[in-house]
Amino acid sequence: MRVRVRTRPSPESTTLAMGHGGLPIQRSAAVRTRTTHPTSDDIRRALGLDTYLVAYDTEGTGLVPYGPESFWGYTPARPFAHAFCDSEGNTAYLRSDIDPLTRTVRMTADERAIIGGFLSSEDFIKVGHNIAYDIRMGRAAGMQTRGEVHDTMVLAHVATAGDELMYALKPLSKKYLAYPDDDEKALESAVAAARREAKAKGWLIAGGKKDLEAGHHVVFAGAKPVKADYWLGPPELCKEYAVGDVIRAMLLFRLWFPEVMSDPRSAVTYGREMQLFYALRRMEDRGTRVDPVHAAKLVRWYNRYAARMREWADANGGAGLNFRSPKQLCRVFYDERGMTPAYTKKGHEKIELARAMGMEPDWEDLKKHRSLGKDQLAEWGSRDELTDTVKDEMAKAILEWRAAKQSISSFLNVYEKFWYPESPFDTSEGSLAQWDAERSLPPTSKVPFSAKSYVYVLHPNYNQTGAVTGRMTCSDPNLQQVASATTGLRKADIPQRPRECFGPRPECLWYLPDYSQVEVWLFAFLSGEPNMMELLLSGHDFHSGVASRTFTAKPDYKGREKYYRKLAKLIMFGKLYGGGVGSEEKPGRMTKLLQMPFHDAKAFITSFDEEFAEAARFMKNMSNKAKATGEAYNVFGRRYKLGAEWAYKVVNYLIQGAAADLMKNATIRLDWMLRTRWGIHDDRIALINSIHDEFMVEVPYTLHSRRLMYEIIYVMQMDSHMADVPVPLPVGMKVAKERWSHTTDVKLPAWVKGGVVRGQEGDSWFRDLAEHMSCCPYTETHAGALAQFAKAGAALDLRVDVGSTSTDRRPAGPTRRRRTTARGRRS
C-alpha cells in the first residue's frame, strides 16, 4: 500500500519567463490581476509572439497525472515548463517552481493566467508533437484546451504513409529537417548526474519497474525515468530543450501541412484522424474500472500454476534450468535432445550465403544465432493425434510456466503502477486493514465486483500512429492486449484471466459490440472472390464452408471436420497477414502457423488457392501494382508506401488498413452519437475502450435498452458500402454486467446484426437515427477537410484548388470491384 510522504518546505528556486529574443516577458496589467482574464492579444503580446499559429509543448513531472495525492504519496504528474513558437519563429518559455519532496508544481497566478488563457482561447491554433500529452497535462493542472489543434505526430504519419519506424519528434526532425538532437543528449546527461545528487538529498525522483519491485519510494515513469526528472537539470538546458521542441514541431507542421492538404485523399485522412483525436481523449479521460483485489488474487493463482509447471519440468529433465534463458534452452533441446534448431534472421542469411557459395555452413559458429521461443515449445509440447499424449513434457511445462509468468509481468503487475481510486480514498487504519485483508484472500474466494464500494480506474493512452496500416495502439497500460480466455492466438493451455480484473462502474453495465470476421468480409468483397462472397452471404459458418470446399477430397475429412476448419481458418488469416509458405530450409509464416512439414503445408495452401482463384489473382495483381508504383491506397484513401521487396505485404496493408479505418470512423461517429443522442439523458454513458474490432461502451442502467444496442450497431455499419459490401457488415453484441470476462451474447434480429439486406423494417426502425447522424461532423471530402482546418490554412496563406471533389472516398483501380448483389452475383 502506498503511503503519504510528509511535506517539508522546498528550497527557493527561480521562475523563468523568457520571451522573444530571450527578453523577460512584460506582462500587461490584465495578466497581473487575479480577477481579470487576459485577452488573446494580451497573451500573445505577453509571450512576445506575432501570430496566432503557435507550437506548444510542456515538460512534465511524470507519466500519470491522475489520482489524489493522498493515494500516491506525492503530487501526480503536472506540467512545470511551457514552450511556445509562432509561425514566424518567435519563441517564449515559462517555468514554474517545484517542491523536490512532493513534486508539487507551484504555478503562479500570472503563469496560470497566461498558459490557461492560451489553451482555452479559440483564437490560438495549437500545434504540438504528441500534443495529447500536453493537453492531458494542462487538464491535470485545471486548464482546458479549446480551439483548433494539430498533432504533428499524426500529420507525419499521414504525410509519410506510415513508412517511418518511429514517429518521435527528434528522429523525424533529424531526418527531414537536419535538426540536431544534441540538446536532448546534453540535458539527459546533466539530469542523470542531478538525479544522483537528488537521491542523496532525499528528494523524490522518478524510477522504473525495477525500482518499484525493489521497494524504493519513487515516482513510476516507465522505461526512461530520466525524462520525468528534467526539472532537476540546469534551467538553461531545460529551456534549450523545450524551445527546441516547439521549433521542431512548427517546422514539421510548415513542411507537411501544405503537402497533406493539397492531396484530397491525404487531407481527408488527416481530417478524420484529428476528429478521432478528440474522441480518444474523451475515452482516456473516462477510464476503465479495475479491481485491485482480484488482480492480487490472480497473481497468486498464476504463481501457484507456475510452481506446478516447474515441478513437472524438473521431473522431465528441466531441473536447474533457467526457463527464460534461450542459451540454456538451446543447449538442452538442440544439443542434448537433438531437436531441429531454429535460427535468427542473421543465422538464415549465413546459411543461405554459405550454400550459395557451394560451402557447408559453419554449424558451430551458427550456434550463437540459434533461437528458441514459444513457437518451438508449442510444436514440441503439442499432443500426438494418435495417442493423445504430450510429445515432449518438458517443452510443454516450460511453455505453460512462461505463459503464467507473462500474465503476471505483462498484465497484472503493470496495472498496479497506473490504477488509482476514483471514489474518495479512505486512509483510516480500519479501511486500510480491510483493504489488506481483501488482497490476501485465497484465489478461490469470490467477492462480487458490484458489491465493492471502491472504484479504481485505469486511464490508458491511445496512439493513432502505432502501426503502418493505421491500427491504433494503447499504452500505460495496454488494454488492447488483454485477450479473452478463449483467444485462438495463445499457444499455451493456461487460461488468459486478466479480463476478470475489469468491469463496469456501479449502476452501469458494458455493451461490447464487435465486427464479426470483418477482415474476411473486406477481403472477399474487395477481391471479388465469388465463392467467398457466396459463403458469407449464405449465413453459414464461413471457415467450415471454406474447409468443405477445399479439403473434402482428403480421405480423412469425414470425422475430422474441426481439424480442417482450423486449417482453413489459419490459411485464411495467413493470407490476410501477408504470410508465405517459405521453403524447406526456411519455413515461412504460413508453414509455422499450420505446424506441419513444408511439403504438407504447401499442398494445403495450393488446394486453397485453386478453390479461391479470384482471391489469389487479386493478391497477385495488387502485389504487381505495388511493385510498379511503390504505393497503394485503401478504400478510405489512406496511402501506403511499399518498396519492391515489401510489395507482398500490400494485401495485408489494404485489408488491415481498411479494417482500421472502419474502426476509427465508427469511433468518431459512435462517440458523437452517444454524447448528442443519449448523453443528454444520462451523461454517464461513454465509449471507454477500443480493442481491435470491438468497442466497450459503459451504459448506466437508466439507458439500458435494445434501442440503444441497435443504434450502436447501426452506427458501426455505416461504412459497409465503402468495400462494396451489398449488406450491412455483421456486428455482434455482448453484455457484461459484472466482469469483462463474464459476458452474455445478445440475440439480435438478422436485419440488425447484418450480413443480410436490412429491408423495410430496418429502414423504418433507423430512419430517425439516420437523420440524426446526418449532422455528425465527419470529414468526407477535400472541401470538408479544408473547412475543418480553415484557420491554419489562412495562417499559412494556404491556397488549394479543390476542384470537383467527389464525396466517394474510395480510390480507383484494382481495389475497386464491381458491385455485388445480395446473392453474390456481380451486377
N, C-alpha and C positions, 0 to 999 in steps of 0.2 A: 504493500500500500504506500502510495506517495505521501510524504509529509510536507507540511508547510515550512518554508525557510524563513527564519527570523530576519526581518528587515532592519538594516542599520543605515545611518546616513551615508550618502555617497560623496566621494571627493568632488571638488569643484572641477568643472570642465567647461570648455568654451563652445558656444553655439556659433557655427559658421553660417554666414549668409552672404553668398557672393553672386554678383550679377554680371551683366555684360562687360567683358574686358577685365573681369576679376575685381571689379569695384564693389564696395559694400552696397547693398540694396537700400535705396532711400524710400522707406515706406511712407505712404500717404497717411493723412490723418484718419481717413476712413479705415485703414488697415490697423491702426494702433488702438482704436477703441474697441471695447468688448461688445458693445451694443449695436454698432453699425456694421453691416455687412459690406465688404468691398465690392465694387462693380468689376465686371470683366476687364474694363480698361484700367482700373486701379491695379488689378492683379498683374496684368501684362506689363504695365509701367514699373511696378514694384520689382518684377523679375528681370527687367531690362530686355524684354522681348519685343520684336517688331510685328510679328504676325500671330494669328490665332491657330495656325497649324503647328502643333508642338509635340515633340517626342518627350515621353515621360518615363522615368524609371525610379524605382525605390530600392534601397538596400534594407533588408530586414534582419531581425534578430533570431530567425529560425524558420522552420517549415510549417509548424502547426499554430495557427492563430486562434484556434477555437478553445473554448472551455474556461472555467473560472480559475483564478489564481489560487484559490483555496484548495483546489484539487491537484494542480500541478506542483505547487510549492514555489512557483515563480510566475512572472508575467509571461503569458504565451507570446508567440512571435508578433512583433509590431514593427512598422517602418521607422527607421531612425534617420535616414538620409533620403533626399529627394533631388533628382536632377532633371533639368529641362533644356530642350534645344528647339528653337523655332526653325522654320523652313529656310531662313536666311543664315543659319549657323550661329545665332546668338545663344548663349548658354547661361544657366543660372543653377545655383546649388544651395540647398538648405540642409542643415544638420542639427539634430536635437541631442540633448544630454541624455545619458543612460546610467542608471544605477547598476553598478557591476555585481551587486549581491542578489538582486532580484530581476535584473534585465528589464526594469521598467523604463520606458522611454518617456522623457519629460518634455513634451511638446509645449511650447509657449503659446499664449493666446494669439500673438501675431503670426506665428508659424501656422497654427491651425486655420486662421482666417485666410491666409494666402493659399495653402495647399487644399483645404476643404473647398474654398471658393473656386479654385481652378478645376477640381474634379467635378463639382456639381454644376458648373456653368456649361450650358449648351452652346455657348459661343466658341469655346475651345474645341478643336478637333484633336483628340488624344491619339498618339501613335506610340506603340511600345512593342518590344520583343518579348513574347510571352507575357503580355500585359494583363493576363488573367491573374497572375501573381500580384501585380501592383494594385489591381482593383480589390483583390482579396485582402491585401494588407491595409489598404485605405479603409475598407469597410470594418475591419477589426478595430481600427482606430476611431471609428464612428463617423467616417466620411464616405458618402455615397457618390458614385460616378454616374454622370449623365452626359448625353450628347453623343456625337459620332465618335466611334472608337475603331482603331485599326490595329490588328496584330500582325507585325511583320514576319512572325514565325509562320503564321497561316498563309500570309501573302507569298512568302518564299516557297512554301510547299506547292502552291498553285503555279507560281512562275517557273519553277524548276521541274514541274511534273513529278514531284516526289522522288526525284532521282538522287538526292543527297543522302549520304549515310546518316548524317545527323543535322539537326536544324538549330543548333546552339548559335548564339549571336557571334561569338568570337570566330569560330571556324568559317562561317558564312562571310563575315566581313574581311577576313584574311584572304579568302579565295576570290571574292567578287569585287572587293574594294581595295585590295592590297593594304588593308589597315592592320598594323601590327598589334600583337596581343601582349606586348611587354608590360603594360600596366597591370594586367591580371597576375602575371608571374611575380612582379615586384611586390604587389600588395600581399599575395598569399605567402610569400617568403617572410615578409615582415610580420604578418599575423601569426605565422607559426611560432616565431620567437616570442611574440607578445602573449600567446596562449600559455607558454611555459611559465612566463612571469606571473600571469594572472592566476594560474593554478597554484603557484607558490604563495600568493597573497590570499588565497581562499575565495577568489571571485568565482562566480558561476559561469562556467564555459560550456560550449556545445560538445557533444560527444556522439559516437556512433554505436552500432549494435553491440560491439564487444565491450564498450564502456558500461553500457546498461547491464549486460549479463554479468559483468564483474562487480556490480553493485555500486558503481560510482554515481554520485549525485551530479548528473549533467543534464543538459537540455538535448533531447534526441534531435539530430539534424541530418540523418541519413548517412550516405556513404562518404560524404565530404564535409565534415563538421566545420572545417576552417571557413567555409562560406557563410556560416551563421555567426561568425565572430569577426567580421570585417570591422566592426565598431572598435575593436581592440587595436587595430593598426594605426599607423601615423595618419592624422587627419588629411594631410596633403595628398597622400597616396590614395586614400579612400575617395577623395574628391576627384582626383585624376581618373580613377577607375569609373566612377559613376557618371561623370561628364562624358567620358569616352564612350560609354554605352549608349547614351542618348544621341550622340553624334552619329555613331554607327547605325542606330535604328532609323534616324532621319535620312541618312544617305541610302540605306537599303530601300526605304519607302519611296524616295525620289527615283531610285533606279527601277523598281519593279512595278509600282502602282500604275504609271502611264502605260507600261507594256501590257500588263494584265487587262487594264480597262479598254485597251484598243482591240483586244481579241474577244469577240462576242461570247464564245464558249467559256473562256477563262474568266471573263468578267462575271458571268452568271454563276460559275462555280465559286468564285471568291465571295460574291454577294450572299449566296446561300450559307457558305461557311461562317460568315460574320453574323448572320441571323441565328445560326446554330450556336455561335459563341455565347449569346445571352441565355439561351435555353440551358446550356451546360452549366453556366454559372448558377442558375436557379437550382439545378439538380444538386450541385455541390453544396450550396447553402442549406438546402433541406436536410441532406444527410440521410444515413440509413441506420436503423436501430440495431444494436448488437447486444448480446448477453454475455458479459464477462464471466459470470459464474459458470455458465455452461461451457465456455471456452476453456476454463481451468479444468473442468471435468474431462473434456475431450483430450487435453494434453496428457492427463493421467491414463486415459484409455489407450491412446496411441503408444505411450511408453510401455504399458503392460504388453501390448501386442508385439512391439519391437523386441521386448525381452524374450517372449516365447519364440520369435523367429531367430533370435540369437542362439538360443539353446538348440533349435532344430539345425541350424547351420553348423554349430560346433560339433554336433553328433554325426555330421556328414563330411567332416574334414575341414571345417572352417575355423577351428579353434585358433585364437591368436591373430586372426586376420583383421585388418582394418578395412571394413566394408566400403569406406569412402575413398580408398586408395586404388586408383586404376593400375598403378605399378604392381602392387601386391596381387590384385585380382588377375592381371595378365599373367603373372608368373604361375599362379595356381592353375588357371583354366587353360592357358595356352601351352606352357612349358611342361607342367606336370600331368595334366589331363588330356592334352593333345587336341584341344578344340581348334577349329579353323580360325586363325586370327582375323580380326577386322583392323583396318588401318585408317589413319587420318588422311585428309586430302593430300598432304605433303608426301605421305607414305605411298599412296597410289601413284603420285606423279613420279616418284623414284622408281617404282616397279615398271611403269609404262616406259620410262626413259631407258632403263636397262634392257628391256625386251626389244625396244625399237633399235637398239644398237647390237642386237644379237647376243646379249650377255645375260648370264643368270643374275638375278637381283641379289644383293648382299643381305641375306636374311638376318644375319647377326646385327648388322647396322640398323636394319629396319625395326628391330625390337623397340627402339626408342620412339617409333612412330605408330606403335600399336594403340588401339583404342578398345575400350570395353565399357559399354553403357547398358541402359535398360533394354535396348533392342536385343542385344545378345543374351542378356539374362532372361528376357521373356521367351526367346526362342528355345534356349536350353531348358528352361523351367516349365515349358508348356506340357500339357498332358498328351500322352500317346493315345491316339484314337482307338486303337485296338484293345489295349489293356486298361485304359482309363487311369493310368498311373503317371506321376510326375517323372519326366525324363531324367532330370538332374535335380536332386532335392536341395543341394547346397545353393545352386543358382536360384532356385525358387525362393528359398528362405532369405537370401541376400536381397532379392528384388522386393520382397514384402517388407523387410526391415527398412530398406531405403525409402520405400513409399510411405511408411509410417512416420519416419523421421522428417521427411519432406513436408508432410501435412502439418507438423508442428512448426518447423523452421520457416516455411514459406507462407503459412497462413496464420495459425493461431497465435504464435509469438509476435507476429508483425502487428496484429490488430491492437495489442495492448499498448503499443507505442503511440497510437493515434486516438483511441477512444477516450471519451470524457462524459461526465454526467450532464445531460441536457436539462434534466429536472434539478431543483435545488439540491445541493450536496450536503448531507448531514454529517458533520465531522465529530459528533459526540462519541464518547467512548462506547456507549451501548450500541450505536449504529455501526461503528467500525468493527466491534466484536461479532455482531450478527453477519456482517459482510464477510469477515474471515471464516466464519463457520460455514457459510454457504459455499464459499470457494473450496472448502475442504471436504465437501460431500463426495461419497464414492461415485464412480462413473455411472453406476446403475440407477442411482436415485433420480427421481423425476420431480421437478418443480415447475408447474405451469408458467410459461413465459408471461402470459397475460395477467397472472396473479401478482407479479412483482411490481413493486411501487416505483422502483428506479427506472430511468430511461437513459441508457448510454447510447451514444451515436458515433458514427464514423463519417468523415467528410472526404471522400476520395476526390482526386483531381483528374479531370478528363483532358486528354491531349488529342487534338484534332489532327496532328501531323505524325501520328505514331507509325503508320505503315505507308508504303508506296501506293497501295491500292486505294487509300482513303479511309481505311478502317481506323476507328479510334482506339486509343489505348487508355489505360487507367493506372493510377499510381497513388501511393501514400494514403491508404493501401490500395492494392489492385483487387477490386471486387469483381472484375470481369473474368478472372481466372478461378473463381470459386465454383468449380464444376459440381454437377449433381452427382449423387451417389452411384447412379447407373450409367454415367457417361461412357461411351464406347471408346474414348481416347486413352483410357488408363490400361496399362499392361499388367498391373498387379491386381490381386483379388480383394485386397483390403478396401472396404468402402470409403468413399470420399465423404466425410461427415461435416466439414466446416460450415455448410449451409444451415446446420442445426443452430448455429450461433446467431442467426439473423431472423427478425420477424417484425411485424408491424407495431406501430405505437399503440398505446391504449385507445380503445374505442375506434380502431381502424382495422382494415384488412388490406391485403395486397391483391391486385389484379396482375396476372402475369401473361399477357398476350404475346405470342411469338409466331413468326412466319414459319410455315411448315414447308420444309425442303425447298427453300427459296432459291438456292443456287441451282438446284436441279431444274426448277421451272424456268429460270432465266437461261440456263444453258440449252434446254430443249427448244425454247421458242426463238432465241437469238440464232441458234444454228439451223432452225427449220427442220430438225430431225423428225420425220413423220411418225416413226414408231414410238419415239419417246413422248411426243405430244399426244398420241392416241392413248398411251398408257396413263398419262397424267390426267387427261380429261375423262377417262373412263371411271375414275374414282377408286380404282383398286390399288392395292399396295404396290407402289412403283418398283421397289427393289425386287420383290417376288416376281413381278411381271418381267423385269429385265432378266432375272435368272431363268425363268421358264422359257423365254425366247432364245437365250444364249446357250444354256447348258443342258437342255433336255436330251441331247444326243449322248450325253455321258451315261455309261452303263449303270452307274451307281446313283443317278439323280433321284430316283424314287427312294424315299426313305431318308434322304439327306438334303431335303429342300432347304432347311435352315442354314446348312453349311454353304450351299450355293447362293443363297440370298446374301449371306455375309460377304462372299467373294464378289458378287455383283455390286454391292454397296461400296466395297473397298476400291474396286476398279473405277467406279463412277467418280468417287471423290478424289482418287488418284489422278484421274484425267483433269478434274476441275482445278486441282492444286498444282498442275504442271509436272506431275511425276512421270518418269520414264522407266522402261524395263531394264535399261542398262546393258551390261554384258556379263558373261560368265565370270570373268575375272573381277569385275567391278559392278556388282548388282545395283540397279537403280532403285529409286524410291518405291516404285510400284512393286518390285520384287520383294523388297523388305516388308512392305505393308502386307503382302499376301503370305509372307513367311513360308515360302516354298522354294525349291530349286529353280534356277534361272529358266531352264527349258520348259518346266511346267507353267511357270508364271507367264512366259511368252506365249504359250499355247492358249491359255485362258484369255489373255488380252487380245490376241488375234481373233478369237471367236467373238469377243465383244465388238471389235471394230467392224467385223464383217456383218454383224447383225444391225449395227447402227452406223451405216456407211456415210450418211449425210453429216453426222456429227464429226466423224473422222475427217471428212472433206473440209468442213468448216474450220477445224483446228489447223489443218494444213494451209488453207487459204489465208487465215489470219496470221500465221507464222511467216508465210512468204511476204505478205504485205508489210509486216513489221520489219522484216529484214530490208525491204526495199526503201521504206520511208523513214525508218528509225523511230516511229512513234505510232500511237494508237489512241483513239478516243472511246470512252464507254458511252452508253446510251444517254447518260446525263450530261455529257460534254466534258468530263474530266479527262485530261491529257496524260499520257504515259510516254516516257522515253524508253526505247529499247534498242540497245546495240545488237548487232547481228548475232553475237554469241548468246544473247538473252532472249531472242525472239520466241523461243519455245515457251516462254512464260506468258505470252500475250493473252492467251485464253484465260489463264488464271487471273491476270490483271483485269480483263474485261468483265468476267463474271463476279469475282470478288469485289471489284470496284463498283459494279452496278448494285450489288447487294449492300455495300457500304453506303452508297449514296441514297439508296432506297430507305435505309435505316435512318440516315441523317435527315432526310427530308421529312420522314414521318415524325422524327423528334421535334422538328420545328413546328409542324402542324399540331401535333398532339399536345405539346406544351401550351400553345396558344389556345387550342380548343378547351382544354381543361381549365385554364385561367378565366377565359371570357364567357364560357357557357355554363360551367359547373362551379367554379371557384366563387362566383358571386353569391352562391347559396351557402357554401361552407369552404372557407379558404384553406382548410387542412388538406384538401385534395391536392396531390402533386405528383409529377413524374420524378422519380427519385433515382432510377438506375437504368442502365442500358447494357445488356450482356449479349454480345454477338447479334443474334436475331430476335432477342426477347427484350421486352420492356418490363419495368417494375413500376406500378402506379400505386401509391398509397391512397386509400379511399376511406373516408370516415363512414361509419355505418349509416349516417344520415343520408348519404348519397348512393349507397349500395343498391344497385338495380340492374336488371337486364338491359334497360335502355342505355345506361352508361356503358356497359360492356359492348353492346352492339355499336355504339357510336365510336368507341375506341378502335374497334376492328375496322369500321368503315374508313376512318382517317388513315389507318395503316395501309389500306388497299388503294388509296387514291392515285398512286403512280403505276398501277398494274399495266396500263396501256403503253407505258414507256418501253417495255420489252416486247410489244406486240402480243401480249397475252390477252386473249379474247374474253377472259372471265376475270373476276377479282382474284388476286392471289390468295391462296388459302392461309388463314390465320387461326390458330387455336387459342384457347383461353383456359388458364388455370387460376385457382384462387387459393391463397394461403391465409388462414385465419390465425394460426399460432406461430408457426415457424416456416422459413423458406423451404426447408427440407420436406415438409408435410403439405402437399398440395392436393387439390381436388380438381379433376377435369370438369369443365362446364360443357354440357351437351348443347350444341348450337344448331339452329336450322341451317340447312345447306346454303340458303341464299345469304346468310350472314357469314358463315365460315369461309365461303369462297370455293373456287375450283369449279364452279358451275355458274351459269348465267343467273344474275340476280333476279331478273324478272320484274313483273309489275308490282308484286307485293313489296319487294325490296326497294324499288324506286319510290314507291309511295311512303314507305317507312322512313326513308332517309331524305325526303325532299326538303324538309325544314333544315336539317343539318347541312345539306349541300349548299343551301342558300347562305347559311351562316359561314361556312368555310370559304365561300367566295370572297369574303372580306379579309381573309388571313393574309398578312403582309409577307408574301412568299415570292422571292425573285425568280421569274421565269424567262425574262427577256433581257436583251442587252440594254434596251432603254430603261428597263426597271433597275438594272444594276447601276447605271449612270445616275439615275434619280436617287438611288439609295445613298450614293456617295457624292452627292452634288456639292457639298461644302468642300470636301477635299479636292474635288476636280476644279472648283473655282479657285481655291487657294493656290493650286499649281498651274492655273490657266490652261487646264486640260481641254483640248478640243478634239472630240471623237465624232466621226460621221457614222451615225447609227445605220442609216440606210433603211432597207426594208427588212427589219428584224422579225423573223418568224417566231411564233410562240411555241413551235415544235422544237424542243431542245435536242432531239435525237440526231446524231451525226449521220451523214450519208455514207454509203459504202457497204462493205460486206457485213457490218454489224447490223444493218437493217435487213429484215426479212419481209417477204410478202405476208400480209395479214392472214392469220389463220382463223377459221371459223370455229365455233364451239365444238364441232365434231372432229376437229383435227385436219380438215381439208383446207388447202390454201386457195384463197379466192383471188 
